[in-house]
Amino acid sequence: MPSRTALGLLALLLLAPACGDEDAEDAASNSTTSNSTAATSDTTQSGCAADDACPEGQICEAQACVEGCREHNDCAGVTICYEGRCVGCRGDEDCSLNTVCEQDACVAGCRGDDGCEPGSICEAELCVAGCRDDGGCQEGQICEGERCEAGCRTDDACGADQICEDQACVTGCRDDDACAPGAICDAQSCVEGCRDDAGCESGRLCLEQRCVLAGVGCRTDDDCNPGDVCDAEAARCEVGDAPCMPDALEGQEPFALTDEEVIGLTSCPMDTDTFTVQLQADDQATVRILTATPGALLVSAEDSDQDPVAQPEMIDQGLRLTWTAAATGEFTVHVRGATEEARATYAISRTITAPQQCVDTTLYPDDDDDGFGIDEGSIEACLMDGEQRAGFAASSGDCGPDDAWRNPDASEICGDNLDDDCVDGDAPCPTSRPGVQVPDWSCEDDSPPSNVYAWARFSNGEGYFQDGGCFVFFEGVPGEFYVKHNMARANTSPDCELRNGCTCPSLNGWPSYDRRMYAFTLQGEVDACEGIRLVDHAGEEQTVSNACRKYLYQMHFYDIPFSYVATGRDVMDRRLELFPTVEVASAEDSPHRNLPFQSLLNTPIVRHEGFQPME
């Protein structure tokens, strides 16, 4: 059975069983059932007075426990009670999605799309991946070509600060309402600016699409501080002829700055305003002084020893001081006129950014540098945000410490005898499903259909097969890759249906059976020979050759036209990287399992440069 193949993908069955061994195999198979006996036991238990005295699944009738039920709670698991019997279901409504009720049991199937999970539709009474419209897909997906894929139709389907463009959610805006205060929507992006005063924070005016502090910018004298006048043409406040008036903080100095901006301040001639900033060691402080006349002010910052800690720099609408505290303490900021006669109005604010703290982190040895390590040899370290330690990873669980393709973030390659994603071992390959687009091409020319991904052509069948046989790898549905074969025996005698040795020669004097022909690939880069067990479609263990060969899939000769190979193009690329050739070989039959495979044909896999992914 396909599920019994340890390293193969989907086993393709042979035309006929081995001649000569057929009777023996049938006898062996029949002996399994003929030697078995059905165990029976008494299903009743006497001496009960109530149902709770009986085992699960039984009720008390005439003082005897008998199989049956009175209500659903009497039944174990997911069964229900119907007419005194525990059954799996009485109707489809008793079954979960992707299943229907048949003969009192929930079985895989569907009657319509509503019986399938989101992202699936009902085809030929089975739920398969697909959709009819967007409503059949999960949130954040749309239906394209009967497949659910990430996308959108309208802005409403996207998150905050996003719009729907070309069926994808991207960062952007349609109008100013989508932007934060102090920003407008320009060319579908939120940029700093304004349309009117309502688009600015309180205490600011919208001047030439910029938010400007009132008292720095203006339209009329009323927008300026007392004693200042508005230069309407420049939209900027200037010092007036009136005497310099003390501001609201006069007499409260030094004034401790907080997170709130202090506005309406005045620097009068021969006066110095003093502010304090309390910092912890390594804090970064930024003090902004917004003014219409930055050249009229001198600003400075010093520590508790009166040593300067920052030099002012010009910014839009004023000046800025920035420094990092060498030690915990109080720092002082001075604002005064640049000359004895200078006067200016201003606003002042400060922000404090605490230093980034390292975080205690367990690091795991990561020899293959795939971002995952192993528990043995782990260490403790304190790391800053984004900091990494060479040779270590912050995540564990690597099931392939020497293989960067195997880790919890990797894609699982089914049937390769490797646990690629570190979850529950190697995954069995799924069976093919309806709707696979099998290309009508078998290497007869060099112009394959666009969904052909690669091929392996045997120009010379070496007397075993007819010349020109090949294997074709193709994308059957979006994101799923398959392979089909076109290999015909060179010996076309009808006797080949009835006896062995028509294609495979004898191996060391033992008969080699056509039903033991396989297509597989040379291992190449990865040395995974040790411990590999090859189990064929009949459940029999086969040997591994001394060249350490490994299945790509089993090749047999009849009704199933194609085999499942890989989910996703990245997995398909990984397969071809590991297994660059296709080899057809024979193997001896049981019980002679210690003989090697016998290679018949071997040819490289050729990639199709004109491959076009399906949509």
Secondary structure, DSSP 8 states (H G I E B T S, - for coil): -GGG-SS-SS----SS--TTTHHHHHHHHHHHHHT---------EE--SSGGGS-TTEEEETTEEEE--SSGGGS-TT-EEETTEEES-SSGGGS-TTEEEETTEEEE--SSGGGS-TTEEEETTEEEE--SSGGGS-TTEEEETTEEEE--SSGGGS-TTEEEETTEEEE--SSGGGS-TTEEEETTEEEE--SSGGGS-TTEEEETTEEEEBTTB-SSGGGS-TTEEEETTTTEEEE-SS-----TTTTS-SEE--SS-EEEEEE-TT-EEEEEEEE-TT-EEEEEEEES-GGGEEEEEE-TT--EEE--EEETTEEEEEEE-SSSEEEEEEEEESSTT--EEEEEEEEEE-----EEEEEEE-TT-SS---STT-EEEEE-TT---TTEES----S-TT-TT-STTS---TTSSS-SSSSSSS-------TT----S--SSSS---TTEEEEEEES--BTTB-TTEEEEEEEEETTEEEEEEE--BS---GGGGTSS-SSS--BTTB-EEEEEEEEEEE-TT----TT--EE-TTS-EE---TT-EEEEE----SS---EEEEESHHHHHHHHHH--EEEEEEEE-TT-TTS--EEEEEEE-EE-TT-----
